[in-house]
């Protein structure tokens, strides 16, 4: 299935025996224990001193991390199936499985959150399942990853209070009034169904005649507003066209008056020139007439 290195995980520790017979941790195991805020209860925590203004204070010890997350699980894995594969599971007080987020396709993975009661069980759980290969429904392999959960708090399920109104509908006055009205309508229906049918049809016609909703009113008002705006634009366009037409007519009239005035001036000049020429030619004509008479 998987190699010894994969089964023990990325942070698995290799132990050795000291001359005294005690197990000695490797460098990787020691690093993991140093980074973890929980330690062996028999070993006193190392105190680090910080100097602030000449006052030496010990560093406060962090709370032990007990909640882990098992990542990169098959997307269709259920809580019951995962619990079956993780058996035997150490003592724990929280176990939940989060399904895959379809919006992250193709990176679809489920994850599980487990809160162990004993922090020492985390190392054993990591050695077993960090790198453990889970099989998906379609035969795809999913190597799992074991990490400390970023959010260490456990969601507590609150007990829901029993609704005081459960089973009290029989004593509700509105429900009693409804039953009375309903029974009266049933009696009237059974007595004269044709009369009831006529009343229903009359009410239906009345509702259809005056049927309106805020949405329909809004649509109607918006349609009327658009129609009013179109009418105003049409009227404004017609007014501009009339104004342009009036200006064109005015320009034509001015041009016609100017042309008429120019023609009159030209006629006056022509008459003046002809008169002057006649005046000049008159003495010559009179002399010619006198000379012809003398001859």
GIZIPE-V310630 format. One record per helix or strand of 2 or more residues. SS is the DSSP state (helix for helix, strand for strand). FROM is the first residue (numbers start at 0). TO is the last residue. If there is no record, write none. Layout:
ss=SS from=FROM to=TO
ss=SS from=FROM to=TO
This chain:
ss=helix from=3 to=7
ss=strand from=15 to=16
ss=strand from=22 to=23
ss=helix from=26 to=34
ss=strand from=48 to=51
ss=strand from=54 to=57
ss=strand from=66 to=72
ss=helix from=78 to=85
ss=strand from=91 to=97
ss=helix from=101 to=103
ss=strand from=109 to=115
ss=helix from=119 to=128
ss=strand from=132 to=134
ss=strand from=140 to=142
ss=strand from=144 to=147
ss=helix from=168 to=170
ss=helix from=172 to=190
ss=helix from=192 to=208
ss=helix from=213 to=293
